[in-house]
Amino acid sequence: MRVSSFSLFALACLFGAGCTQPNAQEATSLTPADPAIANTQEDPNLWLEEVEGDAALAWVRAQNTRSLDELTGDKRYVQLEAEALEIVNATDRIAYGVIRDGLVYNFWQDADNIRGLWRRTSLESYASETPDWETVIDFDALAKAEDANWVYKGANCYRPEGAEQTLCMVSLSDGGKDAVVQREFNLETKAWVEGGFQTPEAKQGLSWLDQDTVLISTDWGGDGATLTESGYASVVKRWTRGTPLDVAETVFTGEKSDVAASGFRIELDDGRTLGGVVKADTFFTARYYVLAQDGKPVQLPIPAKSNPNEVYQGQILVSLQEDWTPQGQDASFKSGD
């Protein structure tokens, strides 16, 4: 039996303190770049809702500068920074790993590898006192070679049963921001796939359907028209290897008021793979859809606060974050079931 693999997107949310009543020293920092914005709104701070707007971003940068100046100006800062660096660069910390095809993969950063190493070792070596690590990607070397400020944001890997190679979409961020580029990488050859899948920079999500097909959500057109009000992708498309990204087929379109939409994959017991879409209505609720044979999305009848996990004997196992009485059934379940 193959356990399902749900490749869901990660969302970052900033919850700030209320700013409708700033004190005198902070009042000027809440003034938008265009005074006309505030004059035409009942809420004088509504311009902050434009998460990618010039005025909102300028205000955020100003608050970052103000906070950093206060932190670095504290006489304890130098010592606390040194202690923190000693902890995060400690060579005796646990090298947490992910097991893939009999090897343990680990992402490691220290004083000599600032951007980090993606590396691997055998299970036997990992269990020893001094594992023999093999470097898969040296991100410091990559950034230097490409004269880029690359920050590793994870790898989405896929190897169907019987395949001879594991392919990964490696996410790289310019300076650590949410927007990334994704590049296809071959784990067996430890090399970027020539002519493989590669995406332009955007806040995006991607899930493998098979080794030649992916579901991708991104900033289609690059003008923000397909982004939600939260700044994430709302349109999911099916993209086939060897074709331009701009001819990918649309399989789902969300609403501007959603948080985001992204694809996922379900692997059934008989080896078949089904594509799906998760639409986050809010940061706490979501709807899950399976793509039928005709390509149309069919919503799974599960609560808004729940997560599909695995498939076992044809049944999807779901974890609940709210009480649930399925329609047409007498059985009821509690949050946590």
Secondary structure, 3 states (H helix, E strand, C coil): CCCCCCCCCCCCCCCCCCCCCCCCCCHHHHCCCCHHHHHCCCCCCHHHHCCCCHHHHHHHHHHHHHHHHHHHCCCCHHHHHHHHHHHHCCCCCCCCCEEECCEEEEEECCCCCCCCEEEEEEHHHHCCCCCCCEEEEEHHHHHHHHCCCEEEEEEEEECCCCCCCCEEEEEEEECCCCCEEEEEEECCCCEECCCCCECCCECCEEEEEECCEEEEECCCCCCCCCECCCCCECEEEEEECCCCHHHCEEEEECCCCCCEEEEEEEECCCCCEEEEEEEECCCCCEEEEEECCCCCEEECCCCCCEEEEEEECCEEEEEECCCECCCCCCCCECCCC
